[in-house]
Amino acid sequence: MNHTQQTKALPMIRRWIEQIKEHDVREVAQALGMTMKRSRSISPCPGCNAEKRGSSDSRGPIGARPDGQGWKCFVCDRAGDGVDLISYDVHSTPLRTLNRDQFDDVRKRAADLGLCTRDDIASKILPVSNTRRKREQTKPKVEDAKNYNGPFKWSDSLTDECINNLWSDDGQAVREYLLSRGFEDRTLKAWKVGALIVRDRNGKTVEQYVSIPVLDKHEKPVNMRFRSVPGKCLHCDGAGCRRCDQGEVKKTYRRAPGRPTTLFGIATLTEDHDKDVIITEGELDAMALWQLGFREHLVSGTAGAGTWADEWLDTLEPYRHFILAYDDDAAGDKGAKSVADKLGRDRCSRARLPHNDAADCLRNGVSEQTMRDVLDAAQPLLEAGLVRVDAFADELEDLVQNPGSLRGLTFGSMGLDAALGGLRPGLIVVTGDTAAGKTSFTNWVGLEQGRRGIPGMMTSFEQRPIGQVQKLLRAEMGGDFTAFTENQRRTALARLGSLPIYLLDHYGHLEFEELLRLISYAVRRRDARWVIIDHLGFLVDGAEDERRGIENAVRKLAMLAVQLEISVILICHPNNLSISQQRRVRISDLKGASAIRQDAHVGIVLERLLPGRGVEHPATAVHVDKCRSEFGLQGARVVLFYDPEACVYADTWEQTPMGSRH
């Protein structure tokens, strides 16, 4: 390139980079197929492949800056902007370290995703919001890829064209590669496998790919996956060039830009939800197992081992059990764990294959019976392990370096945070006399978490969810919502609907085991970090031995809270002993109190304080009868002022909606 060409190219480089920077880094990450997690976090990191920040922190390893213009991985300390994120995805290094040819690779990848223009052709997939403060997570749409004109461009005839290529002379190298992997003609035809042949302007074949169509449940192609065929680089005839690895073709996977996708093998799923579903790491693995005789309930993701769309999880949700036949390596372990966390570890088993993956098993002649024995021997992912004391060295050092991580989430009250050490994982029992405000208090706690972007689930078995909605709407509007217009109410409800608060749509008695399953679902599918249960009585109603029923429920909820690392807030009603003795309620007044005292991590009692009894305005005394947190104060008493119109609590009366108006 001469000096004139260089001068001309520099503005073009800056232009496509600036186009990418117009997008929030989370939009860029989502276009790359990464997963959006809670608190503006992203997973996995393209630099170190970490999928969460630590053993006790389920957030994605990458944190996005509030202005959307930067990111940092809290595991490997890599950082950058949206362009660097693409650069790491393509070349595993930041943009500043790339040469000119590698720059082109990053630009082409960005153009394929619709994040910048290709030459002078405008192409936008992801809309740029007018404000960076809050952006919608928008997926690429099919119609937005119409300006892409590269070799992977989708057309309705693409599948048939690739099939014809495979069985022609042009597809001989692709066909020989597939046959060397052990695939038979019947398998290739059943899955509509083909060959994509890329030629240069002179008609020379320079790239060859295995084409694997992604079929919907009606076996209609909706997308296409491409895998490069190994061998001598045809661009340079093995001499070595920027596109190859010392003369050999680089292993790459591509997709048709802008196309919708689905589970690979979704058509093999039947209505028999009790039959095991086998999940593989890649399409070739699924095809290999199909050839070995596994014709039903055989699927694979189509966006990488650790990336699973919510629609895929919804499809698999009804099925009872899953066997994860992932690659037998570190990446496979991470991918299997990620999927199991979403599907529920209690429903997943991990198969250890005789060779690295199912495709390798096919190539090495593993028989159908051997493979069935291996899958039958899959081990559950809930098994406990034995480790030595020093296995926790890194976790201990992390606590030493970050002592604040031991503190919980803020309640929304400085007084409560000081008394309880924040909202921490564990079982929190809330009690108090009738009309003490137990439901209003827990609803307020949940709303404060939702406003901070922390997902959670609310239950209310004593009344239909509409009762909770009314309290939440009062808090959002600052008082009696009937005094506002319909448009104002709908606007406020829309704001509440944008919060990660999920209401359990159920009224009355619920089987306790069903509740445990619902909590697990909320955690793995909605990233819930807190759950409010109102109240314990509806879970043990009808038990032959009420005391044992309470003990069983409390113990299981405490264990579940620790295992899932969530806060379970459980409302319990007291007996009448406090009334006869004319004193406040204590934790010891609860039915099944011995189990609650033993298993609950926090026990608080609410006492309504009326004006004239030591306070000038409506208030509630929060008594900390039990607190295991080293940052909490057992025996503490915190006074919170209560706005009866807005159902809101605050450290001072002036901080309540009613107090702020007077």
Secondary structure, DSSP 8 states (H G I E B T S, - for coil): --HHHHHHHHHHHHHHHHHHHTS-HHHHHHHTT-EE-STTEEE--TTT---SSBTTB-S-SEEE-TTSS-EEETTT--EE-HHHHHHHHHHSS-GGG--HHHHHHHHHHHHHTTSS-BTTB----S---S-SSS-------GGGGTT--STT---TTHHHHHHHHHTSGGGHHHHHHHHHTT--HHHHHHTT-EEEEEE-TTS-EEEEEEEEEEE-TTS-EEEEEEEE--SB-TTTTTS--TTEETTEE---EEE-TT-----BTGGG--S-TTS-EEEESSHHHHHHHHHTT--SSEEE-SS-TT---HHHHHHHTT-S-EEEE--SSHHHHHHHHHHHHHH-GGGEEE---SSSSHHHHHHTT--HHHHHHHHHT-EETT------GGGGHHHHHHHHH-GGGGS-B--S-HHHHHHHSSB-SEEEEEEESTTS-HHHHHHHHHHHHHHTT--EEE--SSS-HHHHHHHHHHHHHTS-GGGS-HHHHHHHHHHHHTSSEEE----S---HHHHHHHHHHHHHHH---EEEE--THHHHTT-SSHHHHHHHHHHHHHHHHHHHT-EEEEE--B-SHHHHTTS---GGGBTTHHHHHHH-SEEEEEEEE-TTSS-SS-EEEEEEEEE--TTS-TT-EEEEEEETTTTEEESSGGGSHHHHT-
